[in-house]
C-alpha cells in the first residue's frame, strides 16, 4: 500500500499570512502552490517553491478562478478557451519560478470551484487537461477520483492521479459536500483518521447518506489553512506508516 500526502499551500498574500507552510512541509510529500489568482502572489510563489525544494517535496501548480476575495471557491462563468488560457497563464508563472530555482514542476491540481466543476463538466475538464498537456506534458494531473478531469487527462496522454480528501465529506455521487453545508467538513481527528484508513487501506469512502463508494486514490489532500492541520497530518502519517503504508511523492512509486 502506498499514498502521497498533498496540501494546498502558498496561500498567503502580501501582509496576510495563511497557514503554516514551513511546519506543514515537514509532514507532507507534495505541495500544491497557489498561482496568484485565488491566493498567493509572486513573492509567496517564489518563497514557497524554495521552501518546498529544501524539504524535497514534489512541487505542483494549483491554478484557480481569478477570485481572491472568494478564495477561488465561487464559480465564474468562462468559456473553455478562457479556462485553457487561464490555466496556461498560471502554470507558466509558477513554471518560471521553478526554472530559476532549478526544480521540476511535477503536477497540476485545479483549485476550489474550478476543481469541482471539472469533475463533471467535460468541456471544462478537457480545457484544463489540454492546458496542462500543452505546458507541462510530463506533469501529473490531479483530479478527484472517478472524475471527468481524470478521464480527460488520460485521453490526451497525461499521467493522472486520483485524489481523495481526508477532512471533507462525500455525497452519493462521490463528490465533495459543498462547503456551504454545515456538515461538509470532518473536524474530529478520530473521524478524519477513520476516513483516511477507509480510503487508503480499504479503497472506499462513506457518504453522508450512508452508502459506501469504491475509490482508488493515489494522493490524499489536506488543507493548509485547516485547524491543527500540521498535528493532524503528522499523526495520520505515523499511523499509516505503522500499518506498512508507504508515504512518498508519486514519482517515487
Secondary structure, 3 states (H helix, E strand, C coil): CEEEEEEEECCCECCECCCCHHHHCCCCCEEEEECCCCCCCHHHHHHHHHHHHHCCCEEEEECCCCCCCCCCCCCCCCCHHHHHHHHHHHHHHHHHHHHHCCCCEEEEECCHHHHHHHHHCHHHHHHHHHHHHHHCCCCEEEEECCCHHHHHHHHHCCEEEEEEECCECECCCCCECCCCCCCCECCCHHHHHHHHHHHHCCCEEEECCCCEEECCCCEEEEECCCCCHHHHHHHHHHHHHHCCCEECCHHHC
